């Protein structure tokens, strides 16, 4: 297949594979992470533009996303005639924007603390995975929070980025991570960001849509219980308040045979979310954290395969169309 694709398809396949391997070996750097640098820049722009108004929030989103995507496009343009440099750039961008290894490590750290009976340490570690208030959570509730975070972040931190990388190369990788980071910064329903963060939240819903569906599809097909996962997605995904987290969490719940959702607390706010896979699932146990991490890793590598094959298929289709059009023009010119 690689030999039949164009240079762009091979660059993505080789670069994305190298980037995922780099993430597997090195995870996220503790200092100097490019996403953290983007967050600091977005925070500086926010301090200048913040108004309790949707229009100013939309301007903030446009400036930050356009700046990151434009810089990535410029970098790609500078190396477009050098295949090795293009592969290195794609690998570096992939490694920078995906976070599957760190996600798994943080989830397993909470799981290890819970297995050891150290609930206080688990409560200390949990905020590194999600924004829940850990103080009121018991062991099972923390385990459930970890599994939900692993499910949602498999889509947000890995699959979505790879999908957009397959569509638009390095600008797609960087642009998706910029959108997702902005949503985490200002896209929540606090008093300060209810209006200012509206544009970031809506753009994240749009950008995350294809990755969430692919994550749900792969978790359903390869999660161990395809029928249970499909049943949970059909019955419960649309009931979730998030259009993208719903399918992903429902698929993981069905695949793992557990119940997700229910009452949770974010920064002093209590939310009562629908239970996912409630009819067939059991309460989450600590051992399910490891099962969720393994499913997340499986979905990650399957996504790479799907995206690489998809790029080659689309490239081959465009190539065939181009050859057909060239043949038609040639024959018409000879008549």
Beta strands, then each sheet from edge to edge (+ up, - down):
strand 1: 263-266
strand 2: 269-272
sheet 1: 1+ 2-
end
